[in-house]
Amino acid sequence: MSGLKTYSETLKHKVVSEVLSGQLSIEEARRRYHITGHCTVLKWIRKFEKQESPPAPPAPRLSDSDDEG
């Protein structure tokens, strides 16, 4: 037995959402959901932020009407 605990994707999303919204701190989430690893929640946050990051907005365009003078 490896001793590693696995968590469902649903739980991961719930924990990340609660932490990012400010409802819980990372430590509070670890205690509430019995998450054993000290860096586990932080890894989930990084993973979901990377997966769900929206594309960067396009750079503003300068038109001729923006010229002064």
C-alpha positions as a Python dict, from the first residue, in 0.01 Angstrom:
ca = {
    (1, 'M'): (0, 0, 0),
    (2, 'S'): (143, 335, -105),
    (3, 'G'): (-17, 546, 166),
    (4, 'L'): (-124, 809, -85),
    (5, 'K'): (-478, 935, -53),
    (6, 'T'): (-672, 1019, -367),
    (7, 'Y'): (-935, 1288, -394),
    (8, 'S'): (-1217, 1323, -646),
    (9, 'E'): (-1210, 1599, -905),
    (10, 'T'): (-1536, 1727, -757),
    (11, 'L'): (-1377, 1770, -415),
    (12, 'K'): (-1071, 1937, -566),
    (13, 'H'): (-1287, 2190, -750),
    (14, 'K'): (-1493, 2256, -436),
    (15, 'V'): (-1184, 2312, -221),
    (16, 'V'): (-1016, 2536, -479),
    (17, 'S'): (-1334, 2739, -522),
    (18, 'E'): (-1375, 2788, -147),
    (19, 'V'): (-1013, 2890, -101),
    (20, 'L'): (-1003, 3129, -397),
    (21, 'S'): (-1333, 3291, -296),
    (22, 'G'): (-1197, 3355, 53),
    (23, 'Q'): (-1444, 3129, 232),
    (24, 'L'): (-1158, 2918, 369),
    (25, 'S'): (-785, 2951, 404),
    (26, 'I'): (-574, 2669, 266),
    (27, 'E'): (-514, 2541, 619),
    (28, 'E'): (-886, 2556, 705),
    (29, 'A'): (-968, 2363, 387),
    (30, 'R'): (-708, 2100, 473),
    (31, 'R'): (-862, 2046, 814),
    (32, 'R'): (-1225, 2055, 702),
    (33, 'Y'): (-1177, 1807, 417),
    (34, 'H'): (-908, 1593, 586),
    (35, 'I'): (-644, 1668, 323),
    (36, 'T'): (-318, 1529, 447),
    (37, 'G'): (-50, 1691, 231),
    (38, 'H'): (68, 2040, 324),
    (39, 'C'): (110, 2144, -41),
    (40, 'T'): (-182, 1950, -189),
    (41, 'V'): (-435, 2235, -200),
    (42, 'L'): (-176, 2475, -340),
    (43, 'K'): (-99, 2226, -618),
    (44, 'W'): (-471, 2197, -698),
    (45, 'I'): (-503, 2575, -716),
    (46, 'R'): (-210, 2601, -956),
    (47, 'K'): (-346, 2315, -1166),
    (48, 'F'): (-696, 2460, -1198),
    (49, 'E'): (-574, 2815, -1257),
    (50, 'K'): (-356, 2689, -1540),
    (51, 'Q'): (-639, 2483, -1693),
    (52, 'E'): (-907, 2749, -1661),
    (53, 'S'): (-711, 3063, -1735),
    (54, 'P'): (-888, 3263, -2004),
    (55, 'P'): (-691, 3375, -2306),
    (56, 'A'): (-524, 3712, -2269),
    (57, 'P'): (-726, 4001, -2408),
    (58, 'P'): (-599, 4146, -2733),
    (59, 'A'): (-365, 4441, -2706),
    (60, 'P'): (-531, 4777, -2766),
    (61, 'R'): (-496, 4902, -3121),
    (62, 'L'): (-386, 5250, -3199),
    (63, 'S'): (-589, 5413, -3472),
    (64, 'D'): (-517, 5727, -3670),
    (65, 'S'): (-780, 5912, -3467),
    (66, 'D'): (-566, 5861, -3154),
    (67, 'D'): (-292, 6087, -3294),
    (68, 'E'): (-270, 6430, -3138),
    (69, 'G'): (-171, 6715, -3365),
}
